[in-house]
Amino acid sequence: MSLASAQQFVSVMKSDREFRAAVASLSTSLELGNFLQGQGYVFDLPDLIKAMAACMAELDQCCSQ
């Protein structure tokens, strides 16, 4: 499992509207897992939570200035 992979996923989710739409169209966690694996992302839930928390911290810093 890879925190770097989760961070890359979060980054792409922020910047790529088509990728976000593709993820949003998935109905189950199995579909999501298969999609992510097909895109080369390998991470577990704790890695995703850490990556999302870092993203939120960045937003907090940006918005509080």
VEXROGU-269719 format. One record per atom (N, C-alpha, C, O, CB): x, y negated, z. Coordinates in steps of 0.001 Angstrom, whole numbers, padded with zeros to 6 digits, always signed. Glycine has a CB too. Layout:
XYZ ...
***
This chain:
+000842+001170+000000 +000000+000000+000000 +000888-001235+000000 +002001-001207+000525 -000958+000003+001212 +000401-002304-000581 +001297-003425-000789 +000614-004767-000532 -000378-005123-001168 +001845-003387-002194 +001175-005479+000406 +000693-006830+000661 +000918-007708-000568 +000073-008539-000897 +001395-007435+001894 +002039-007531-001239 +002324-008326-002439 +001259-008106-003515 +000862-009052-004196 +003715-007972-002996 +000805-006890-003668 -000239-006582-004645 -001547-007263-004255 -002246-007797-005115 -000442-005057-004761 -001881-007248-002971 -003097-007910-002489 -002996-009418-002692 -003975-010062-003071 -003340-007587-000997 -001820-009980-002443 -001627-011416-002644 -001788-011781-004119 -002373-012813-004447 -000239-011851-002136 -001275-010946-004992 -001421-011194-006426 -002896-011118-006831 -003369-011939-007617 -000585-010176-007241 -003615-010142-006297 -005049-010012-006570 -005789-011284-006150 -006588-011816-006921 -005633-008782-005834 -005533-011768-004947 -006195-012974-004452 -005844-014164-005346 -006709-014984-005653 -005791-013259-002981 -004612-014261-005752 -004183-015346-006633 -004930-015308-007962 -005391-016340-008450 -002675-015267-006879 -005049-014131-008539 -005766-013996-009813 -007251-014295-009616 -007876-014911-010479 -005578-012572-010403 -007816-013870-008502 -009221-014171-008214 -009447-015679-008152 -010491-016169-008583 -009656-013512-006888 -008477-016414-007621 -008606-017869-007522 -008516-018537-008888 -009194-019536-009129 -007531-018432-006601 -007701-018008-009776 -007368-018732-010997 -008030-018232-012281 -008053-018949-013281 -005922-018693-011178 -008563-017024-012265 -009058-016414-013510 -010567-016154-013419 -011006-015184-012801 -008302-015087-013805 -011336-017027-014037 -012798-016932-013993 -013314-015622-014573 -014232-015024-014010 -013414-018093-014744 -012748-015164-015678 -013196-013910-016300 -012908-012717-015394 -013730-011807-015282 -012512-013710-017665 -011753-012720-014752 -011404-011636-013833 -012383-011631-012660 -012867-010571-012263 -009937-011787-013325 -012681-012815-012101 -013648-012924-011004 -015001-012378-011418 -015646-011663-010650 -013789-014380-010550 -015436-012709-012623 -016725-012227-013122 -016718-010711-013259 -017709-010053-012942 -017059-012877-014471 -015612-010158-013727 -015512-008703-013861 -015607-008031-012496 -016291-007018-012346 -014195-008312-014555 -014926-008590-011507 -014979-008034-010148 -016394-008167-009592 -016915-007232-008983 -013958-008750-009214 -017012-009320-009799 -018355-009570-009269 -019405-008654-009895 -020443-008396-009286 -018742-011022-009499 -019148-008169-011089 -020125-007310-011768 -020124-005876-011254 -021021-005098-011580 -019856-007305-013249 -019133-005528-010461 -019037-004164-009954 -020024-003966-008811 -020251-004872-008009 -017598-003851-009487 -020613-002763-008745 -021689-002520-007782 -021263-001763-006540 -021900-001888-005494 -022778-001774-008441 -020208-000989-006634 -019833-000149-005498 -018346-000297-005183 -017564-000773-006005 -020172+001323-005784 -017982+000116-003991 -016564+000080-003629 -015766+001059-004484 -014587+000823-004749 -016379+000405-002135 -016386+002147-004917 -015699+003092-005796 -015397+002442-007146 -014297+002588-007679 -016549+004367-005991 -016377+001725-007696 -016140+001010-008953 -015029-000024-008782 -014155-000156-009638 -017435+000325-009438 -015072-000744-007683 -014047-001751-007419 -012676-001095-007313 -011712-001566-007917 -014368-002530-006131 -012586-000019-006555 -011312+000683-006409 -010767+001164-007740 -009576+001025-008018 -011469+001855-005472 -011641+001731-008563 -011212+002205-009883 -010761+001052-010773 -009763+001161-011486 -012345+002974-010565 -011496-000043-010728 -011132-001225-011519 -009777-001762-011091 -008910-002021-011926 -012202-002321-011381 -009598-001928-009788 -008340-002477-009284 -007167-001566-009624 -006102-002038-010021 -008419-002687-007770 -007363-000280-009471 -006301+000666-009803 -005969+000582-011295 -004800+000633-011678 -006717+002108-009420 -006986+000455-012120 -006775+000317-013563 -006034-000955-013932 -005351-001007-014956 -008096+000349-014281 -006168-001984-013099 -005481-003253-013331 -004087-003268-012711 -003347-004241-012861 -006306-004403-012773 -003727-002181-012010 -002394-002082-011427 -002280-002570-009998 -001176-002675-009465 -001451-002833-012255 -003411-002871-009368 -003386-003326-007977 -003470-002127-007043 -004336-001265-007189 -004546-004313-007696 -002555-002090-006081 -002543-001008-005091 -002367-001647-003718 -001271-002076-003359 -001399+000044-005387 -003448-001704-002962 -003392-002244-001609 -004549-001668-000802 -005512-001138-001355 -003442-003799-001623 -004432-001785+000513 -005509-001307+001380 -006216-002516+001999 -005818-003661+001786 -004954-000351+002494 -007254-002243+002755 -008049-003315+003329 -007242-004228+004249 -007392-005446+004157 -009206-002734+004086 -006389-003696+005136 -005586-004609+005958 -004711-005558+005131 -004551-006723+005496 -004709-003808+006895 -004140-005069+004016 -003354-005940+003142 -004232-007027+002530 -003825-008186+002449 -002675-005119+002032 -005428-006657+002104 -006341-007636+001510 -006741-008685+002540 -006809-009873+002224 -007595-006939+000946 -007005-008256+003758 -007372-009205+004816 -006231-010190+005075 -006468-011389+005223 -007733-008454+006118 -005005-009693+005130 -003852-010576+005331 -003708-011570+004178 -003443-012752+004401 -002566-009749+005475 -003880-011092+002956 -003748-011963+001787 -004850-013022+001773 -004600-014178+001434 -003791-011134+000490 -006055-012629+002138 -007163-013577+002178 -006967-014596+003298 -007283-015774+003127 -008492-012837+002362 -006452-014153+004435 -006189-015071+005545 -005142-016104+005148 -005271-017279+005492 -005725-014295+006792 -004116-015681+004434 -003088-016620+003966 -003688-017623+002995 -003350-018806+003036 -001923-015865+003295 -004564-017168+002134 -005238-018051+001181 -006095-019072+001926 -006095-020254+001583 -006107-017232+000196 -006810-018628+002922 -007651-019529+003710 -006799-020551+004465 -007190-021711+004591 -008516-018727+004697 -005638-020125+004966 -004736-021038+005654 -004239-022116+004691 -004120-023282+005066 -003547-020269+006264 -003952-021724+003459 -003543-022701+002438 -004658-023712+002185 -004400-024913+002101 -003166-021985+001120 -005882-023237+002064 -007013-024123+001852 -007192-025062+003039 -007477-026247+002864 -008287-023313+001615 -007027-024533+004236 -007175-025345+005439 -006136-026466+005468 -006451-027605+005812 -007048-024470+006695 -004904-026136+005105 -003846-027148+005064 -004143-028198+003999 -003970-029396+004224 -002483-026492+004794 -004580-027739+002866 -004872-028640+001742 -006027-029586+002091 -005959-030784+001815 -005216-027826+000470 -007050-029058+002680 -008271-029837+002934 -008187-030697+004182 -008967-031638+004330 -009450-028915+003053 -007265-030400+005078 -007186-031161+006324 -006254-032367+006211 -006120-033137+007162 -006719-030259+007451 -005624-032532+005079 -004688-033655+004920 -005397-034917+004515 -004758-035955+004339 -003625-033323+003895 
***
